[in-house]
Amino acid sequence: MESLIRLRIEPLPEGGFVATSPDVDGLVAQGRTLAETVEIARDVARRIAESCIEHGDPLPKAFQRHVKKATSIDIAVAIP
């Protein structure tokens, strides 16, 4: 099953990006590129969900909403 979460991605002054999520408390991911940052954020979100399940804690509400219909998202495209 899959759920959608929102990410807030900000450029860092020293280069790279940091992502947080208003939907998943504790999610912080940093990467060199947007794609890497999103990939790391996805992994962190999955690990947070796994930890909640393992410890019997409630899942964040965002994980309780499953993708069931068409959804539009914005993606970054690198232009050479």
LINLINTA-V668286 format. One record per residue. N is the residue number from 1. SS is DSSP state (H for helix, E for strand, L for the rest). PHI is phi in whole degrees, 0 to 359 (none if undefined). OMEGA is omega as a letter, one per 30 degrees, with the letter a starting at -180 (none if undefined). Layout:
BEGIN
N;SS;PHI;OMEGA
N;SS;PHI;OMEGA
END
This chain:
BEGIN
1;L;none;l
2;L;232;l
3;E;232;l
4;L;258;l
5;L;234;l
6;L;272;l
7;L;241;l
8;E;248;a
9;E;246;a
10;E;236;l
11;E;288;l
12;L;262;a
13;L;302;a
14;L;274;a
15;L;105;a
16;L;86;a
17;E;218;l
18;E;232;l
19;E;241;l
20;E;230;a
21;L;225;l
22;L;288;a
23;L;266;a
24;L;229;l
25;L;302;l
26;L;89;l
27;L;281;l
28;E;220;l
29;E;221;l
30;E;231;l
31;E;213;a
32;L;282;a
33;L;235;l
34;H;301;a
35;H;299;l
36;H;296;a
37;H;297;l
38;H;295;l
39;H;299;l
40;H;295;l
41;H;299;l
42;H;299;l
43;H;294;l
44;H;298;l
45;H;299;l
46;H;297;l
47;H;294;l
48;H;296;l
49;H;298;l
50;H;299;l
51;H;295;l
52;H;300;a
53;H;296;a
54;H;299;a
55;H;264;l
56;L;74;l
57;L;275;l
58;L;291;l
59;L;288;l
60;L;305;a
61;H;305;l
62;H;300;l
63;H;282;l
64;H;270;l
65;L;260;a
66;E;259;l
67;L;289;a
68;L;232;a
69;L;218;a
70;L;300;a
71;L;225;l
72;L;255;l
73;L;224;l
74;L;267;l
75;L;233;l
76;L;271;l
77;L;232;l
78;L;283;l
79;L;251;a
80;L;293;none
END
